[in-house]
């Protein structure tokens, strides 16, 4: 089966399934809100360190990574 055809069938399967539910639109809204929270909001809490601006050379950056990996 071709990948594009399989993707279309999967999308149609989920679309028809959610559209027949009475809570389908609400479920899609909850899914989109969760995705937004995971990919945009939590990114700032867990990935706030920007190593590109802290270190001037690759050697400084690699030494920092080595220190973090070898110390408790």
CHARMM-style PDB file with segment names, atoms N, HN, CA, C and O in Angstrom:
ATOM      1  N   UNK     1       0.847  -1.177   0.000  1.00  0.00      PROA
ATOM      2  CA  UNK     1       0.000   0.000   0.000  1.00  0.00      PROA
ATOM      3  C   UNK     1       0.892   1.239   0.000  1.00  0.00      PROA
ATOM      4  O   UNK     1       1.884   1.299   0.726  1.00  0.00      PROA
ATOM      5  N   UNK     2       0.537   2.207  -0.803  1.00  0.00      PROA
ATOM      6  HN  UNK     2      -0.269   2.159  -1.392  1.00  0.00      PROA
ATOM      7  CA  UNK     2       1.326   3.425  -0.907  1.00  0.00      PROA
ATOM      8  C   UNK     2       1.170   4.251   0.366  1.00  0.00      PROA
ATOM      9  O   UNK     2       0.089   4.296   0.954  1.00  0.00      PROA
ATOM     10  N   UNK     3       2.257   4.906   0.790  1.00  0.00      PROA
ATOM     11  HN  UNK     3       3.135   4.869   0.312  1.00  0.00      PROA
ATOM     12  CA  UNK     3       2.200   5.676   2.039  1.00  0.00      PROA
ATOM     13  C   UNK     3       1.161   6.795   2.021  1.00  0.00      PROA
ATOM     14  O   UNK     3       0.477   7.018   3.020  1.00  0.00      PROA
ATOM     15  N   UNK     4       1.035   7.500   0.896  1.00  0.00      PROA
ATOM     16  HN  UNK     4       1.590   7.318   0.084  1.00  0.00      PROA
ATOM     17  CA  UNK     4       0.083   8.604   0.824  1.00  0.00      PROA
ATOM     18  C   UNK     4      -1.346   8.097   0.939  1.00  0.00      PROA
ATOM     19  O   UNK     4      -2.180   8.714   1.602  1.00  0.00      PROA
ATOM     20  N   UNK     5      -1.622   6.978   0.296  1.00  0.00      PROA
ATOM     21  HN  UNK     5      -0.945   6.477  -0.242  1.00  0.00      PROA
ATOM     22  CA  UNK     5      -2.958   6.397   0.361  1.00  0.00      PROA
ATOM     23  C   UNK     5      -3.267   5.927   1.778  1.00  0.00      PROA
ATOM     24  O   UNK     5      -4.396   6.065   2.248  1.00  0.00      PROA
ATOM     25  N   UNK     6      -2.262   5.370   2.461  1.00  0.00      PROA
ATOM     26  HN  UNK     6      -1.345   5.259   2.080  1.00  0.00      PROA
ATOM     27  CA  UNK     6      -2.456   4.905   3.830  1.00  0.00      PROA
ATOM     28  C   UNK     6      -2.722   6.088   4.771  1.00  0.00      PROA
ATOM     29  O   UNK     6      -3.561   5.992   5.667  1.00  0.00      PROA
ATOM     30  N   UNK     7      -2.016   7.187   4.570  1.00  0.00      PROA
ATOM     31  HN  UNK     7      -1.334   7.265   3.843  1.00  0.00      PROA
ATOM     32  CA  UNK     7      -2.228   8.380   5.398  1.00  0.00      PROA
ATOM     33  C   UNK     7      -3.633   8.922   5.192  1.00  0.00      PROA
ATOM     34  O   UNK     7      -4.301   9.306   6.152  1.00  0.00      PROA
ATOM     35  N   UNK     8      -4.083   8.955   3.941  1.00  0.00      PROA
ATOM     36  HN  UNK     8      -3.540   8.643   3.161  1.00  0.00      PROA
ATOM     37  CA  UNK     8      -5.446   9.422   3.664  1.00  0.00      PROA
ATOM     38  C   UNK     8      -6.486   8.525   4.325  1.00  0.00      PROA
ATOM     39  O   UNK     8      -7.472   9.010   4.881  1.00  0.00      PROA
ATOM     40  N   UNK     9      -6.259   7.214   4.261  1.00  0.00      PROA
ATOM     41  HN  UNK     9      -5.458   6.820   3.809  1.00  0.00      PROA
ATOM     42  CA  UNK     9      -7.206   6.280   4.881  1.00  0.00      PROA
ATOM     43  C   UNK     9      -7.233   6.441   6.397  1.00  0.00      PROA
ATOM     44  O   UNK     9      -8.300   6.389   7.009  1.00  0.00      PROA
ATOM     45  N   UNK    10      -6.053   6.639   7.012  1.00  0.00      PROA
ATOM     46  HN  UNK    10      -5.186   6.682   6.516  1.00  0.00      PROA
ATOM     47  CA  UNK    10      -5.997   6.848   8.456  1.00  0.00      PROA
ATOM     48  C   UNK    10      -6.720   8.132   8.851  1.00  0.00      PROA
ATOM     49  O   UNK    10      -7.486   8.155   9.815  1.00  0.00      PROA
ATOM     50  N   UNK    11      -6.467   9.201   8.092  1.00  0.00      PROA
ATOM     51  HN  UNK    11      -5.845   9.183   7.310  1.00  0.00      PROA
ATOM     52  CA  UNK    11      -7.122  10.462   8.396  1.00  0.00      PROA
ATOM     53  C   UNK    11      -8.632  10.332   8.261  1.00  0.00      PROA
ATOM     54  O   UNK    11      -9.379  10.797   9.121  1.00  0.00      PROA
ATOM     55  N   UNK    12      -9.077   9.704   7.190  1.00  0.00      PROA
ATOM     56  HN  UNK    12      -8.471   9.325   6.491  1.00  0.00      PROA
ATOM     57  CA  UNK    12     -10.513   9.532   6.973  1.00  0.00      PROA
ATOM     58  C   UNK    12     -11.132   8.665   8.079  1.00  0.00      PROA
ATOM     59  O   UNK    12     -12.247   8.933   8.527  1.00  0.00      PROA
ATOM     60  N   UNK    13     -10.411   7.634   8.514  1.00  0.00      PROA
ATOM     61  HN  UNK    13      -9.506   7.416   8.150  1.00  0.00      PROA
ATOM     62  CA  UNK    13     -10.882   6.772   9.597  1.00  0.00      PROA
ATOM     63  C   UNK    13     -11.122   7.573  10.874  1.00  0.00      PROA
ATOM     64  O   UNK    13     -12.183   7.476  11.489  1.00  0.00      PROA
ATOM     65  N   UNK    14     -10.114   8.369  11.266  1.00  0.00      PROA
ATOM     66  HN  UNK    14      -9.252   8.448  10.766  1.00  0.00      PROA
ATOM     67  CA  UNK    14     -10.263   9.162  12.484  1.00  0.00      PROA
ATOM     68  C   UNK    14     -11.290  10.279  12.315  1.00  0.00      PROA
ATOM     69  O   UNK    14     -12.049  10.561  13.242  1.00  0.00      PROA
ATOM     70  N   UNK    15     -11.323  10.910  11.157  1.00  0.00      PROA
ATOM     71  HN  UNK    15     -10.706  10.681  10.404  1.00  0.00      PROA
ATOM     72  CA  UNK    15     -12.267  11.991  10.911  1.00  0.00      PROA
ATOM     73  C   UNK    15     -13.701  11.488  11.011  1.00  0.00      PROA
ATOM     74  O   UNK    15     -14.537  12.109  11.667  1.00  0.00      PROA
ATOM     75  N   UNK    16     -13.981  10.375  10.365  1.00  0.00      PROA
ATOM     76  HN  UNK    16     -13.302   9.872   9.831  1.00  0.00      PROA
ATOM     77  CA  UNK    16     -15.331   9.816  10.422  1.00  0.00      PROA
ATOM     78  C   UNK    16     -15.675   9.348  11.829  1.00  0.00      PROA
ATOM     79  O   UNK    16     -16.811   9.506  12.278  1.00  0.00      PROA
ATOM     80  N   UNK    17     -14.720   8.786  12.511  1.00  0.00      PROA
ATOM     81  HN  UNK    17     -13.798   8.657  12.147  1.00  0.00      PROA
ATOM     82  CA  UNK    17     -14.953   8.320  13.880  1.00  0.00      PROA
ATOM     83  C   UNK    17     -15.276   9.457  14.828  1.00  0.00      PROA
ATOM     84  O   UNK    17     -16.219   9.365  15.614  1.00  0.00      PROA
ATOM     85  N   UNK    18     -14.495  10.534  14.758  1.00  0.00      PROA
ATOM     86  HN  UNK    18     -13.729  10.608  14.120  1.00  0.00      PROA
ATOM     87  CA  UNK    18     -14.745  11.658  15.652  1.00  0.00      PROA
ATOM     88  C   UNK    18     -15.986  12.449  15.243  1.00  0.00      PROA
ATOM     89  O   UNK    18     -16.670  13.002  16.104  1.00  0.00      PROA
ATOM     90  N   UNK    19     -16.284  12.514  13.967  1.00  0.00      PROA
ATOM     91  HN  UNK    19     -15.728  12.065  13.267  1.00  0.00      PROA
ATOM     92  CA  UNK    19     -17.448  13.294  13.552  1.00  0.00      PROA
ATOM     93  C   UNK    19     -18.753  12.611  13.939  1.00  0.00      PROA
ATOM     94  O   UNK    19     -19.773  13.281  14.100  1.00  0.00      PROA
ATOM     95  N   UNK    20     -18.738  11.305  14.087  1.00  0.00      PROA
ATOM     96  HN  UNK    20     -17.909  10.761  13.956  1.00  0.00      PROA
ATOM     97  CA  UNK    20     -19.966  10.614  14.484  1.00  0.00      PROA
ATOM     98  C   UNK    20     -20.205  10.688  15.985  1.00  0.00      PROA
ATOM     99  O   UNK    20     -21.310  10.401  16.445  1.00  0.00      PROA
ATOM    100  N   UNK    21     -19.208  11.061  16.744  1.00  0.00      PROA
ATOM    101  HN  UNK    21     -18.310  11.294  16.370  1.00  0.00      PROA
ATOM    102  CA  UNK    21     -19.366  11.203  18.192  1.00  0.00      PROA
ATOM    103  C   UNK    21     -20.044  12.530  18.524  1.00  0.00      PROA
ATOM    104  O   UNK    21     -19.915  13.507  17.786  1.00  0.00      PROA
ATOM    105  N   UNK    22     -20.761  12.552  19.631  1.00  0.00      PROA
ATOM    106  HN  UNK    22     -20.866  11.758  20.231  1.00  0.00      PROA
ATOM    107  CA  UNK    22     -21.356  13.811  20.051  1.00  0.00      PROA
ATOM    108  C   UNK    22     -20.309  14.729  20.664  1.00  0.00      PROA
ATOM    109  O   UNK    22     -20.469  15.950  20.648  1.00  0.00      PROA
ATOM    110  N   UNK    23     -19.249  14.161  21.200  1.00  0.00      PROA
ATOM    111  HN  UNK    23     -19.118  13.170  21.213  1.00  0.00      PROA
ATOM    112  CA  UNK    23     -18.191  14.950  21.823  1.00  0.00      PROA
ATOM    113  C   UNK    23     -16.964  15.082  20.911  1.00  0.00      PROA
ATOM    114  O   UNK    23     -15.890  15.451  21.385  1.00  0.00      PROA
ATOM    115  N   UNK    24     -17.102  14.791  19.627  1.00  0.00      PROA
ATOM    116  HN  UNK    24     -17.975  14.492  19.242  1.00  0.00      PROA
ATOM    117  CA  UNK    24     -15.965  14.758  18.717  1.00  0.00      PROA
ATOM    118  C   UNK    24     -15.191  16.056  18.626  1.00  0.00      PROA
ATOM    119  O   UNK    24     -13.962  16.041  18.688  1.00  0.00      PROA
ATOM    120  N   UNK    25     -15.872  17.170  18.482  1.00  0.00      PROA
ATOM    121  HN  UNK    25     -16.870  17.182  18.432  1.00  0.00      PROA
ATOM    122  CA  UNK    25     -15.184  18.456  18.367  1.00  0.00      PROA
ATOM    123  C   UNK    25     -14.475  18.814  19.669  1.00  0.00      PROA
ATOM    124  O   UNK    25     -13.385  19.386  19.656  1.00  0.00      PROA
ATOM    125  N   UNK    26     -15.093  18.477  20.770  1.00  0.00      PROA
ATOM    126  HN  UNK    26     -15.978  18.012  20.780  1.00  0.00      PROA
ATOM    127  CA  UNK    26     -14.473  18.745  22.069  1.00  0.00      PROA
ATOM    128  C   UNK    26     -13.220  17.900  22.241  1.00  0.00      PROA
ATOM    129  O   UNK    26     -12.223  18.382  22.779  1.00  0.00      PROA
ATOM    130  N   UNK    27     -13.253  16.658  21.798  1.00  0.00      PROA
ATOM    131  HN  UNK    27     -14.063  16.266  21.361  1.00  0.00      PROA
ATOM    132  CA  UNK    27     -12.072  15.806  21.900  1.00  0.00      PROA
ATOM    133  C   UNK    27     -10.929  16.338  21.038  1.00  0.00      PROA
ATOM    134  O   UNK    27      -9.775  16.331  21.467  1.00  0.00      PROA
ATOM    135  N   UNK    28     -11.242  16.796  19.835  1.00  0.00      PROA
ATOM    136  HN  UNK    28     -12.179  16.801  19.487  1.00  0.00      PROA
ATOM    137  CA  UNK    28     -10.206  17.378  18.984  1.00  0.00      PROA
ATOM    138  C   UNK    28      -9.625  18.625  19.628  1.00  0.00      PROA
ATOM    139  O   UNK    28      -8.419  18.859  19.551  1.00  0.00      PROA
ATOM    140  N   UNK    29     -10.460  19.417  20.255  1.00  0.00      PROA
ATOM    141  HN  UNK    29     -11.440  19.228  20.317  1.00  0.00      PROA
ATOM    142  CA  UNK    29      -9.973  20.614  20.930  1.00  0.00      PROA
ATOM    143  C   UNK    29      -9.039  20.241  22.078  1.00  0.00      PROA
ATOM    144  O   UNK    29      -7.999  20.875  22.259  1.00  0.00      PROA
ATOM    145  N   UNK    30      -9.396  19.229  22.846  1.00  0.00      PROA
ATOM    146  HN  UNK    30     -10.241  18.715  22.699  1.00  0.00      PROA
ATOM    147  CA  UNK    30      -8.544  18.775  23.943  1.00  0.00      PROA
ATOM    148  C   UNK    30      -7.212  18.262  23.400  1.00  0.00      PROA
ATOM    149  O   UNK    30      -6.159  18.548  23.970  1.00  0.00      PROA
ATOM    150  N   UNK    31      -7.250  17.510  22.308  1.00  0.00      PROA
ATOM    151  HN  UNK    31      -8.105  17.277  21.844  1.00  0.00      PROA
ATOM    152  CA  UNK    31      -6.015  16.999  21.710  1.00  0.00      PROA
ATOM    153  C   UNK    31      -5.124  18.143  21.246  1.00  0.00      PROA
ATOM    154  O   UNK    31      -3.917  18.118  21.489  1.00  0.00      PROA
ATOM    155  N   UNK    32      -5.688  19.135  20.591  1.00  0.00      PROA
ATOM    156  HN  UNK    32      -6.668  19.156  20.394  1.00  0.00      PROA
ATOM    157  CA  UNK    32      -4.894  20.265  20.109  1.00  0.00      PROA
ATOM    158  C   UNK    32      -4.316  21.087  21.257  1.00  0.00      PROA
ATOM    159  O   UNK    32      -3.181  21.557  21.173  1.00  0.00      PROA
ATOM    160  N   UNK    33      -5.083  21.260  22.317  1.00  0.00      PROA
ATOM    161  HN  UNK    33      -6.005  20.879  22.385  1.00  0.00      PROA
ATOM    162  CA  UNK    33      -4.576  21.989  23.485  1.00  0.00      PROA
ATOM    163  C   UNK    33      -3.421  21.231  24.119  1.00  0.00      PROA
ATOM    164  O   UNK    33      -2.420  21.837  24.501  1.00  0.00      PROA
ATOM    165  N   UNK    34      -3.546  19.919  24.236  1.00  0.00      PROA
ATOM    166  HN  UNK    34      -4.359  19.426  23.926  1.00  0.00      PROA
ATOM    167  CA  UNK    34      -2.461  19.114  24.812  1.00  0.00      PROA
ATOM    168  C   UNK    34      -1.204  19.199  23.958  1.00  0.00      PROA
ATOM    169  O   UNK    34      -0.102  19.331  24.489  1.00  0.00      PROA
ATOM    170  N   UNK    35      -1.358  19.126  22.648  1.00  0.00      PROA
ATOM    171  HN  UNK    35      -2.254  19.019  22.216  1.00  0.00      PROA
ATOM    172  CA  UNK    35      -0.199  19.249  21.770  1.00  0.00      PROA
ATOM    173  C   UNK    35       0.457  20.615  21.903  1.00  0.00      PROA
ATOM    174  O   UNK    35       1.683  20.723  21.913  1.00  0.00      PROA
ATOM    175  N   UNK    36      -0.355  21.650  22.005  1.00  0.00      PROA
ATOM    176  HN  UNK    36      -1.351  21.562  21.997  1.00  0.00      PROA
ATOM    177  CA  UNK    36       0.188  22.992  22.194  1.00  0.00      PROA
ATOM    178  C   UNK    36       0.985  23.067  23.494  1.00  0.00      PROA
ATOM    179  O   UNK    36       2.089  23.610  23.521  1.00  0.00      PROA
ATOM    180  N   UNK    37       0.422  22.522  24.565  1.00  0.00      PROA
ATOM    181  HN  UNK    37      -0.475  22.081  24.543  1.00  0.00      PROA
ATOM    182  CA  UNK    37       1.124  22.551  25.841  1.00  0.00      PROA
ATOM    183  C   UNK    37       2.436  21.787  25.794  1.00  0.00      PROA
ATOM    184  O   UNK    37       3.446  22.255  26.319  1.00  0.00      PROA
ATOM    185  N   UNK    38       2.429  20.635  25.180  1.00  0.00      PROA
ATOM    186  HN  UNK    38       1.608  20.255  24.754  1.00  0.00      PROA
ATOM    187  CA  UNK    38       3.635  19.818  25.142  1.00  0.00      PROA
ATOM    188  C   UNK    38       4.722  20.474  24.297  1.00  0.00      PROA
ATOM    189  O   UNK    38       5.874  20.546  24.726  1.00  0.00      PROA
ATOM    190  N   UNK    39       4.382  20.946  23.124  1.00  0.00      PROA
ATOM    191  HN  UNK    39       3.446  20.889  22.776  1.00  0.00      PROA
ATOM    192  CA  UNK    39       5.418  21.407  22.207  1.00  0.00      PROA
ATOM    193  C   UNK    39       5.812  22.863  22.382  1.00  0.00      PROA
ATOM    194  O   UNK    39       6.928  23.225  22.008  1.00  0.00      PROA
ATOM    195  N   UNK    40       4.976  23.698  22.920  1.00  0.00      PROA
ATOM    196  HN  UNK    40       4.070  23.404  23.224  1.00  0.00      PROA
ATOM    197  CA  UNK    40       5.321  25.117  23.011  1.00  0.00      PROA
ATOM    198  C   UNK    40       5.544  25.601  24.439  1.00  0.00      PROA
ATOM    199  O   UNK    40       6.525  26.296  24.704  1.00  0.00      PROA
ATOM    200  N   UNK    41       4.673  25.256  25.344  1.00  0.00      PROA
ATOM    201  HN  UNK    41       3.876  24.692  25.129  1.00  0.00      PROA
ATOM    202  CA  UNK    41       4.784  25.763  26.705  1.00  0.00      PROA
ATOM    203  C   UNK    41       5.854  25.021  27.493  1.00  0.00      PROA
ATOM    204  O   UNK    41       6.720  25.656  28.095  1.00  0.00      PROA
ATOM    205  N   UNK    42       5.815  23.694  27.504  1.00  0.00      PROA
ATOM    206  HN  UNK    42       5.111  23.179  27.015  1.00  0.00      PROA
ATOM    207  CA  UNK    42       6.783  22.934  28.283  1.00  0.00      PROA
ATOM    208  C   UNK    42       8.200  23.044  27.742  1.00  0.00      PROA
ATOM    209  O   UNK    42       9.163  22.810  28.472  1.00  0.00      PROA
ATOM    210  N   UNK    43       8.333  23.394  26.484  1.00  0.00      PROA
ATOM    211  HN  UNK    43       7.550  23.584  25.891  1.00  0.00      PROA
ATOM    212  CA  UNK    43       9.661  23.580  25.890  1.00  0.00      PROA
ATOM    213  C   UNK    43      10.439  24.656  26.640  1.00  0.00      PROA
ATOM    214  O   UNK    43      11.646  24.526  26.843  1.00  0.00      PROA
ATOM    215  N   UNK    44       9.764  25.694  27.043  1.00  0.00      PROA
ATOM    216  HN  UNK    44       8.783  25.800  26.878  1.00  0.00      PROA
ATOM    217  CA  UNK    44      10.435  26.784  27.740  1.00  0.00      PROA
ATOM    218  C   UNK    44      10.871  26.387  29.143  1.00  0.00      PROA
ATOM    219  O   UNK    44      11.840  26.944  29.659  1.00  0.00      PROA
ATOM    220  N   UNK    45      10.188  25.448  29.769  1.00  0.00      PROA
ATOM    221  HN  UNK    45       9.401  24.995  29.350  1.00  0.00      PROA
ATOM    222  CA  UNK    45      10.569  25.024  31.109  1.00  0.00      PROA
ATOM    223  C   UNK    45      11.727  24.028  31.091  1.00  0.00      PROA
ATOM    224  O   UNK    45      12.608  24.098  31.948  1.00  0.00      PROA
ATOM    225  N   UNK    46      11.742  23.116  30.142  1.00  0.00      PROA
ATOM    226  HN  UNK    46      11.026  23.060  29.446  1.00  0.00      PROA
ATOM    227  CA  UNK    46      12.743  22.062  30.142  1.00  0.00      PROA
ATOM    228  C   UNK    46      13.930  22.335  29.235  1.00  0.00      PROA
ATOM    229  O   UNK    46      15.009  21.789  29.465  1.00  0.00      PROA
ATOM    230  N   UNK    47      13.767  23.149  28.229  1.00  0.00      PROA
ATOM    231  HN  UNK    47      12.890  23.592  28.042  1.00  0.00      PROA
ATOM    232  CA  UNK    47      14.838  23.409  27.282  1.00  0.00      PROA
ATOM    233  C   UNK    47      15.185  24.888  27.252  1.00  0.00      PROA
ATOM    234  O   UNK    47      15.386  25.458  26.180  1.00  0.00      PROA
ATOM    235  N   UNK    48      15.254  25.504  28.404  1.00  0.00      PROA
ATOM    236  HN  UNK    48      15.091  25.041  29.275  1.00  0.00      PROA
ATOM    237  CA  UNK    48      15.519  26.938  28.450  1.00  0.00      PROA
ATOM    238  C   UNK    48      17.001  27.269  28.303  1.00  0.00      PROA
ATOM    239  O   UNK    48      17.340  28.401  27.957  1.00  0.00      PROA
ATOM    240  N   UNK    49      17.890  26.310  28.557  1.00  0.00      PROA
ATOM    241  HN  UNK    49      17.615  25.391  28.837  1.00  0.00      PROA
ATOM    242  CA  UNK    49      19.320  26.575  28.407  1.00  0.00      PROA
ATOM    243  C   UNK    49      19.679  26.631  26.937  1.00  0.00      PROA
ATOM    244  O   UNK    49      19.416  25.704  26.171  1.00  0.00      PROA
ATOM    245  N   UNK    50      20.276  27.722  26.574  1.00  0.00      PROA
ATOM    246  HN  UNK    50      20.489  28.475  27.197  1.00  0.00      PROA
ATOM    247  CA  UNK    50      20.706  27.876  25.187  1.00  0.00      PROA
ATOM    248  C   UNK    50      22.228  27.862  25.172  1.00  0.00      PROA
ATOM    249  O   UNK    50      22.864  28.858  25.518  1.00  0.00      PROA
ATOM    250  N   UNK    51      22.813  26.739  24.772  1.00  0.00      PROA
ATOM    251  HN  UNK    51      22.296  25.930  24.491  1.00  0.00      PROA
ATOM    252  CA  UNK    51      24.261  26.596  24.807  1.00  0.00      PROA
ATOM    253  C   UNK    51      24.958  27.412  23.735  1.00  0.00      PROA
ATOM    254  O   UNK    51      26.157  27.666  23.847  1.00  0.00      PROA
ATOM    255  N   UNK    52      24.258  27.823  22.721  1.00  0.00      PROA
ATOM    256  HN  UNK    52      23.284  27.617  22.630  1.00  0.00      PROA
ATOM    257  CA  UNK    52      24.890  28.570  21.644  1.00  0.00      PROA
ATOM    258  C   UNK    52      25.401  29.932  22.115  1.00  0.00      PROA
ATOM    259  O   UNK    52      26.412  30.418  21.609  1.00  0.00      PROA
ATOM    260  N   UNK    53      24.717  30.548  23.072  1.00  0.00      PROA
ATOM    261  HN  UNK    53      23.896  30.152  23.483  1.00  0.00      PROA
ATOM    262  CA  UNK    53      25.094  31.891  23.497  1.00  0.00      PROA
ATOM    263  C   UNK    53      25.970  31.892  24.740  1.00  0.00      PROA
ATOM    264  O   UNK    53      26.610  32.900  25.037  1.00  0.00      PROA
ATOM    265  N   UNK    54      26.011  30.794  25.466  1.00  0.00      PROA
ATOM    266  HN  UNK    54      25.491  29.975  25.224  1.00  0.00      PROA
ATOM    267  CA  UNK    54      26.814  30.754  26.684  1.00  0.00      PROA
ATOM    268  C   UNK    54      28.294  30.559  26.398  1.00  0.00      PROA
ATOM    269  O   UNK    54      29.141  31.109  27.102  1.00  0.00      PROA
ATOM    270  N   UNK    55      28.610  29.790  25.382  1.00  0.00      PROA
ATOM    271  HN  UNK    55      27.922  29.343  24.810  1.00  0.00      PROA
ATOM    272  CA  UNK    55      29.994  29.432  25.120  1.00  0.00      PROA
ATOM    273  C   UNK    55      30.439  29.994  23.777  1.00  0.00      PROA
ATOM    274  O   UNK    55      29.681  30.025  22.808  1.00  0.00      PROA
ATOM    275  N   UNK    56      31.679  30.434  23.751  1.00  0.00      PROA
ATOM    276  HN  UNK    56      32.295  30.409  24.538  1.00  0.00      PROA
ATOM    277  CA  UNK    56      32.197  31.053  22.536  1.00  0.00      PROA
ATOM    278  C   UNK    56      32.770  30.022  21.563  1.00  0.00      PROA
ATOM    279  O   UNK    56      32.708  30.215  20.349  1.00  0.00      PROA
ATOM    280  N   UNK    57      33.318  28.947  22.080  1.00  0.00      PROA
ATOM    281  HN  UNK    57      33.369  28.790  23.067  1.00  0.00      PROA
ATOM    282  CA  UNK    57      33.931  27.951  21.204  1.00  0.00      PROA
ATOM    283  C   UNK    57      33.292  26.587  21.431  1.00  0.00      PROA
ATOM    284  O   UNK    57      32.605  26.354  22.425  1.00  0.00      PROA
ATOM    285  N   UNK    58      33.539  25.703  20.484  1.00  0.00      PROA
ATOM    286  HN  UNK    58      34.097  25.893  19.676  1.00  0.00      PROA
ATOM    287  CA  UNK    58      33.036  24.334  20.611  1.00  0.00      PROA
ATOM    288  C   UNK    58      33.732  23.597  21.746  1.00  0.00      PROA
ATOM    289  O   UNK    58      33.143  22.719  22.376  1.00  0.00      PROA
ATOM    290  N   UNK    59      34.975  23.950  22.004  1.00  0.00      PROA
ATOM    291  HN  UNK    59      35.454  24.663  21.492  1.00  0.00      PROA
ATOM    292  CA  UNK    59      35.720  23.292  23.079  1.00  0.00      PROA
ATOM    293  C   UNK    59      35.103  23.615  24.442  1.00  0.00      PROA
ATOM    294  O   UNK    59      34.970  22.726  25.283  1.00  0.00      PROA
ATOM    295  N   UNK    60      34.729  24.863  24.667  1.00  0.00      PROA
ATOM    296  HN  UNK    60      34.837  25.585  23.983  1.00  0.00      PROA
ATOM    297  CA  UNK    60      34.082  25.241  25.927  1.00  0.00      PROA
ATOM    298  C   UNK    60      32.764  24.495  26.104  1.00  0.00      PROA
ATOM    299  O   UNK    60      32.449  24.016  27.193  1.00  0.00      PROA
ATOM    300  N   UNK    61      32.021  24.405  25.048  1.00  0.00      PROA
ATOM    301  HN  UNK    61      32.277  24.793  24.163  1.00  0.00      PROA
ATOM    302  CA  UNK    61      30.731  23.711  25.084  1.00  0.00      PROA
ATOM    303  C   UNK    61      30.917  22.224  25.376  1.00  0.00      PROA
ATOM    304  O   UNK    61      30.188  21.650  26.184  1.00  0.00      PROA
ATOM    305  N   UNK    62      31.898  21.601  24.713  1.00  0.00      PROA
ATOM    306  HN  UNK    62      32.491  22.068  24.056  1.00  0.00      PROA
ATOM    307  CA  UNK    62      32.126  20.176  24.937  1.00  0.00      PROA
ATOM    308  C   UNK    62      32.632  19.904  26.348  1.00  0.00      PROA
ATOM    309  O   UNK    62      32.294  18.877  26.938  1.00  0.00      PROA
ATOM    310  N   UNK    63      33.432  20.804  26.892  1.00  0.00      PROA
ATOM    311  HN  UNK    63      33.707  21.637  26.414  1.00  0.00      PROA
ATOM    312  CA  UNK    63      33.906  20.621  28.273  1.00  0.00      PROA
ATOM    313  C   UNK    63      32.745  20.727  29.262  1.00  0.00      PROA
ATOM    314  O   UNK    63      32.703  19.985  30.243  1.00  0.00      PROA
ATOM    315  N   UNK    64      31.826  21.620  29.021  1.00  0.00      PROA
ATOM    316  HN  UNK    64      31.861  22.223  28.224  1.00  0.00      PROA
ATOM    317  CA  UNK    64      30.664  21.756  29.889  1.00  0.00      PROA
ATOM    318  C   UNK    64      29.801  20.493  29.847  1.00  0.00      PROA
ATOM    319  O   UNK    64      29.327  20.027  30.883  1.00  0.00      PROA
ATOM    320  N   UNK    65      29.603  19.950  28.664  1.00  0.00      PROA
ATOM    321  HN  UNK    65      29.988  20.329  27.822  1.00  0.00      PROA
ATOM    322  CA  UNK    65      28.832  18.718  28.525  1.00  0.00      PROA
ATOM    323  C   UNK    65      29.535  17.580  29.230  1.00  0.00      PROA
ATOM    324  O   UNK    65      28.885  16.791  29.915  1.00  0.00      PROA
ATOM    325  N   UNK    66      30.850  17.471  29.081  1.00  0.00      PROA
ATOM    326  HN  UNK    66      31.378  18.112  28.524  1.00  0.00      PROA
ATOM    327  CA  UNK    66      31.620  16.425  29.735  1.00  0.00      PROA
ATOM    328  C   UNK    66      31.531  16.534  31.250  1.00  0.00      PROA
ATOM    329  O   UNK    66      31.385  15.523  31.937  1.00  0.00      PROA
ATOM    330  N   UNK    67      31.619  17.753  31.775  1.00  0.00      PROA
ATOM    331  HN  UNK    67      31.738  18.574  31.217  1.00  0.00      PROA
ATOM    332  CA  UNK    67      31.498  17.952  33.223  1.00  0.00      PROA
ATOM    333  C   UNK    67      30.103  17.535  33.729  1.00  0.00      PROA
ATOM    334  O   UNK    67      29.982  16.892  34.772  1.00  0.00      PROA
ATOM    335  N   UNK    68      29.070  17.903  32.986  1.00  0.00      PROA
ATOM    336  HN  UNK    68      29.169  18.425  32.139  1.00  0.00      PROA
ATOM    337  CA  UNK    68      27.715  17.557  33.410  1.00  0.00      PROA
ATOM    338  C   UNK    68      27.468  16.060  33.356  1.00  0.00      PROA
ATOM    339  O   UNK    68      26.711  15.534  34.172  1.00  0.00      PROA
ATOM    340  N   UNK    69      28.088  15.365  32.419  1.00  0.00      PROA
ATOM    341  HN  UNK    69      28.703  15.792  31.756  1.00  0.00      PROA
ATOM    342  CA  UNK    69      27.876  13.925  32.293  1.00  0.00      PROA
ATOM    343  C   UNK    69      28.671  13.134  33.336  1.00  0.00      PROA
ATOM    344  O   UNK    69      28.233  12.068  33.767  1.00  0.00      PROA
ATOM    345  N   UNK    70      29.835  13.647  33.742  1.00  0.00      PROA
ATOM    346  HN  UNK    70      30.192  14.513  33.391  1.00  0.00      PROA
ATOM    347  CA  UNK    70      30.695  12.872  34.644  1.00  0.00      PROA
ATOM    348  C   UNK    70      30.493  13.211  36.105  1.00  0.00      PROA
ATOM    349  O   UNK    70      30.935  12.445  36.962  1.00  0.00      PROA
ATOM    350  N   UNK    71      29.849  14.320  36.433  1.00  0.00      PROA
ATOM    351  HN  UNK    71      29.490  14.941  35.737  1.00  0.00      PROA
ATOM    352  CA  UNK    71      29.597  14.662  37.843  1.00  0.00      PROA
ATOM    353  C   UNK    71      28.164  14.344  38.204  1.00  0.00      PROA
ATOM    354  O   UNK    71      27.293  14.230  37.341  1.00  0.00      PROA
ATOM    355  N   UNK    72      27.938  14.204  39.495  1.00  0.00      PROA
ATOM    356  HN  UNK    72      28.646  14.296  40.196  1.00  0.00      PROA
ATOM    357  CA  UNK    72      26.571  13.869  39.960  1.00  0.00      PROA
ATOM    358  C   UNK    72      25.667  15.053  39.909  1.00  0.00      PROA
ATOM    359  OT1 UNK    72      24.492  14.948  40.262  1.00  0.00      PROA
TER     360      UNK     72
END
